[in-house]
Amino acid sequence: MAESARYWRKPRPPHSRVKSEIVTAYFVAWAGVLNQSSEKLVYLDLYAGRGQYWTGEISTPLMVLRRAAELPFLRDKLLAIFNDVKPLNCSHLRKLIDDENFNVKFRNAPIVLQREVDEPLARVLGTKKKPPTFCFIDPYGYKGVSMQLIESVVKDFACECLVFFHTSGINRNMDRPDCRPDFVRLFGEARYKRLLGQSAARARDREHCILDAFAETAREAGARYVLPMQFNFKRTRRISHHLVFLTKHPLGFSIMKYVMAKHSSKTDEGIPWYGGRVSYVYIEGYEGCAKQLSFGIDGPMAELKDLLRKEFGGRWLRVRDVIDSCDKKQYLYTSQNIKSALSELEKDGRLHVRVPPARRRRKGTFADELWIRIS
């Protein structure tokens, strides 16, 4: 959030800390998967900010660098590139990098650029073939995020992106003529016109339409898998913004579900759940079950068990095959949720297990190579 100096003078809000924890945790997991196959791994932060709040608490760039510096393979392979349009932010971030000796700790010294995130930058990113790159796009607002930028970031092998998507700000300004060019670059002309036609809908309905339109944009730009996490205002519980993860590979989709689920509201059964559906939602101070379940009413776990019976019933499959199939179909259940549902089905007498030769099974567990048949 580089464009607002006031932002850095305030105490760091909890949702910002959660955002940075998600970025850092996923980046390390992503890098671990690619370590054996890639000589260079890139972390690209297009709106890096100053790296530190006036209170002294560090922000995403320093969190990523400190975590990466703990891992020998990242000290050898990582190239971290930070960008911000504000000179003071860039100079402060460079000083922090120097003070912590990151230029020495990493084989490739971190780079701090000062550039506007615009169409020329998107074209530059799009014309060069990139090594595996995890890109974080976190603007203050929504300007600069475009379909062209997303396409240029995710086009190459193992290139993924996490976008701060300012849902409420877009919703407020959708009808403003002066914002039209920004929204056309973001959604495309046809989708933008369609959103204008939905402007009479209730605010919450419009926000979901806006998110759906962005998901369409991202898929058209090359991201096969789109995973949003909703952030709500603390007091009103209204939607503030989303973090939207974009990838071409189901493994990335699966890993990010696990990372986001740690911070999401969940049922007592551990299923990410809010507003009567499976979804990833963070609300500051929100605790406990995301939905009160009444006697006689099927809950999220019952819905998942029914889904597994319909999708996979009657066939012998490995547990890993079931989980991978759910990821490829972009179901939002985590692997832990699926294994919990399999355990429930076994207790119900609806699941049969076949243990591979020379393997032993601990009761109630579901290793990836275990064979199962749901009835």
ABEGO torsion letter per residue (X at the ends): XAABAAAAABBBBAAAAAAAAAAAAAAAAAAAAAAAABABBBBBBABAEAGBBAAGBBBAAAAAAAAAAABAAAAAABBBBBBBABAAAAAAAAAAAAAAGAAAABABBBBBBBBBBBAAAAAAAAABBBBBBBBBBBBBEABGBBAAAAAAAAABBGBBBBBBBBAAAAAAAAABAAAAAAAAAAAEAAAAAAAAAAAABBAAAAAAAAAAAAAAAAAAAGBABBBBBBBBBAAAGBBABBBBBBBABAAAAAAAAAAAAAABBBBAAGBBBBGGBBBBBBBBGBBEBABBBBBGBBBAAAAAAAAAAAAABGBBBBAAAAAAAAAAAGBABBAAAAAAAAAAAAAAGABBBBBBBGBBBBBGBBBAABBBBBX
